[in-house]
Amino acid sequence: MIKKQFECKDCKKKFRGSEYHLSSKKCKHCRNSYSQEVITNLKSDALAKHLLWRSCRCVLQRVRGGNYPAYRGVKCGWNKPKKMQNELMACNTFWEEWKNQSRIYEENGRRLPFRPTIDRKISDVNKGGHYYYDNIRVLPYSENSSLANAKNCIVIFLKECRFEKMVTYETINKVMKELNIVSRNTFNLKRDSGKINDLGNGYSVLIQTVGGNIKKTGKSLYNMTIERKYNIVDFENGEEYEWKSYPGSYQGSYFVEGLWFNSNLMNQQ
């Protein structure tokens, strides 16, 4: 079966449907180039307005048709991008936050990590995680992406390399304040790397996904030492003595690619 192809009105080349944007009649490459050119020529409030319209359009694209598995079941309180844009601009709080993030985006060379995005405060559909006015907020692209990637992540806090506590990723900044750890950007910390990330003040964290595994690199990060020994307990006086001559006592070490905590066992303790 021959798949239908479409001709891009800019480059005149033919593309399959997955590589073609029907409404603009352009291939995705030409469409993205044009969109970037438009963004480059806009400034201040005009730039903020255009970025908001594009974000509203993307929101509706995600929730329609069921083409995005992560957004199946998610609803939107608006049915047209322009209507959504106008109502959000009419809300002073949202619009001021959006313009502020757009200004930061512009001041930082219009780099993607600083671009404003529409984020859902609650993402779980079963708990009301829809694109409704009372559930959306402005976030820079980097923070929005990190939160999306961090779903179902846990954070193990270590104090002087000893287990301190285990929390969900969403509460990491709150816990850092409780432990008097100086605030820092946690969004760039790697997940499932098996690597301990230093936070200062004697604390460090290990971030891993629930049900995940250490990403294999073929490189050793740590030298793990295991010591096994047997003790003799005098039940009359309760004293405990090390049985050094027992043949099963030993100390061994080996290199590992990273560290991993069994969160299921830890939750049972």
Disulfide bonds with the S-S distance in Angstrom:
none
